[in-house]
Amino acid sequence: MYKKTAFLGLFACLALIFSYVEAIVPLPIPVPGVKLGLANVLIVICLYTYGVKEAVAINFVRIILLAVLFANPYSFIYSLAGAVISMALMYPLYKSKGFSIIGVSVAGAVGHNTAQILTAMAVTGIVKLIDYLPVLIISGIITGLIIGIIGRIILPQLKKIDLERVKS
């Protein structure tokens, strides 16, 4: 039990660090608001290693700490909306066994971006923001692919240290 708690704590800390680094080091592309979402590697790996409850918990802890330490209430709202919809899409795909970690990651990224645009529309009342959704869907597909590929590479390496053994 203590090993599982230690790994989950490590995942949460790394997710927070990855999110912070992405906030201060933007991608060198001319598309506002697009991020790689490196913290999502840890969320997807946690989903595949420990399960949905643990993945949700890590993501929620990361979002709260990021908002409290480095951001504002609006970033909390946008991040939480993205995380909820992302997991609502990823979990059934993961459970279905019909999608690889890459497909699950792409669905999560696209869902996250869609939820953030819809949340921005609700918060600001600017319906025209929907025009930006195709750009964010394309970026979600690309970043989801990258995160999924990283997850596919890392997951077997983590299994070598037998995280399954520390599930309880």
N, C-alpha and C positions, 0 to 999 in steps of 0.2 A: 504494500500500500504506500509506503513512504517513497519508494522509487517512482511510482506513478505520479505522486504529488510533486516530486522533484522535477520529473520530465515536463509535467504540465506547467509548472512554474517557469521552467526554462523556456518552453514554447511561448508563454505569455510575455516574458521579458524580451525575447527575441522579436516577437511580433510588434511590441511597442517600439523597440529600437529601430526596426525596419521602417515602421510608419513615420517615426520622427526624422530619420535620414531622408526619406522620400519627400517630406515636407520642406526640408531645408535645401535639398539638392534636386531641383526640378529636372525632368527629362529634357534633353536638348531638341525638342520638337516644337513647332509653332502652333500647337493645338492646346488652347487653355484648358486646364482642369484634368488633363490626361496624366495618369500615374501608372506605373507598372503594377503596383499592388503587391510588393514583395511579402508583406505580412500574410498575404493569402496563401503563400506556400505553406506556412505553418498551420493555417486553418485547415487546408485540404489534407495535409499529412495527418493532422490530429483526427480528422473525420475518418480517414482510412485506418488509423492505428488504434484509436481509442473509442470513437463513436461520436454521435451527434451531440450528446449532452456536453461532453468535454470540449468539442469544437466550438459550440455556442458559448460556453463559459469563457474560454480563452478569448474569443472575439469580443465578447461583452466587456471583459476586464480591460482589454487593449483599448477599446473605444472610450470607456470611461476615463482611464488614465490619460490617454492622449488629449481628450477634451479638457480635463482638469489641469494638466501640466502645461500643455502647449497650444491649446486652441481656444474655442469659444463655444457657447451653447448651440449655435447654428451648425458648427461642424459636428457636434454630437448628434444632432437631429439627422443630418444628412448621412453620417456614417452608420447610425443605427438603422435607418431605413434601408440603406444599401445592404447591410449585413443580414437583416431579417429576410428580405426578398432573395438575396443570394443563397442563404441556407435553405429557404423554402423551395428553391429550385434544385440545389445540389443534393440535398438529402434523398429525395425520391429517386433521382437518377443514380446515385450511388447504391441505394438499396436494390434497384432493379437489376443490377449487375450487367446491364446492357450497354453501359457507357464506361469508357476508360477514365482514368484520373484526368486526362486531358479534356475529354468531353464534359466531365463534371465541372472542371475549372472554367471552361469557356462559358458554360451556362451560368455559373456563379458570377463571372465578370460582367456578362451582358445584363443579368438581372440586377446586379449592383448599380451599374450605370443608369439603367432604366429607372430604378427606384429613386436614384438621386435627382434625376431630371423631374420626375413626377413630384418629388418632395419640394424641389425648388419652385416648381409651378404653384404648388399649394401655398408655400411660404410667401412668395413674392406676388402672386396673383398674375404673373406674366405668362400667359398661355403661349406666346410666341417662342418660349424656350423649347418647346417640342421640336422646333426646327433643328435644334442641335442634336437631337436623339440619334439620327443616322450616323453622325460622326462618332458619337460615344458607343454605339453598337459596334461599329467597325473597330474602334480602339479596344473595346471589350473583347472582341474575338481575338485580336492580336495579342493583347496582354494575357488573356485567359490561356491561349496556346502556350505562351512563354512560361507562365506560372505552372501550368499542367505538365509541361516537359520537365521543368526543374523538379516538380514533385515526383514525377515518374523516375527520375534519376536518383533522388535522395531517398525515397521510400524503401527500396531494397537495401540500401546501405544502413538505414536505421534498423531494419529487421535483422541485420547481422548482429546487432547488439541486443537483440531479443526484447524489443519493447512489448511484444505480446505477453512475455512472461511477467511483466510488471503491470498488467492490466488491473489486477485486483488491489 
